[in-house]
């Protein structure tokens, strides 16, 4: 007398067995199916980190403004009396000090952009759209802050009053001025390019979304 053969499991049990981490139709890997609900708090955390990053980067503009005021070349002016009125002229009409002022700001801004991008990458290697936007916004705000800080620290804006105070024919420094406003974009541009390059070269790679398919084995095999 032979023993009865064990019948194969019902089809719904076979389907459930092929999904070891849940029922059919539910994903066993992050960012799919029921686990996708975890993206909500993750996005909120990214936005908070981006806000903190933008503020921290923008505050670096204070240091940039101080360095610009300290390192920028001085533009010499001289005052003269024409009739009863004062007139102010460039002492060296062919001098390039004005170009040097803009160039100094641009070079310092490029350096600050590189440093901020590298620092942000070290703190958070994965990157993300909110972080990249925060880096660009923070760099632009930092440039604007540096511009105003440098002007505030520099010589007074009233050149006629300065010419009267120092006297006729005496050289004095012109107010610190940024003629090329495009230099304000040097910081965010350098930060974006370097951060995207670092993320592309050294950032973490996303894992495969789906596991490799396993060969189907017949229950009677």
Secondary structure, DSSP 8 states (H G I E B T S, - for coil): ----------HHHHHHHT-TTSSTT--SSTTSGGGGGGHHHHHHHHHHHHHHHHHHHHHHHHHHHHHHHHHS---EEEEEEETTEEEEEESSTT--HHHHHHHHHHHHHHHHHHHHHHHHHHH-TT--HHHHHHHHHHHHHHHHHHHHHHHHHSS-S-HHHHHHHH-TT-EEE-------GGGGGHHHHHHHHHHHHHHHHHS-----SS--------TT-
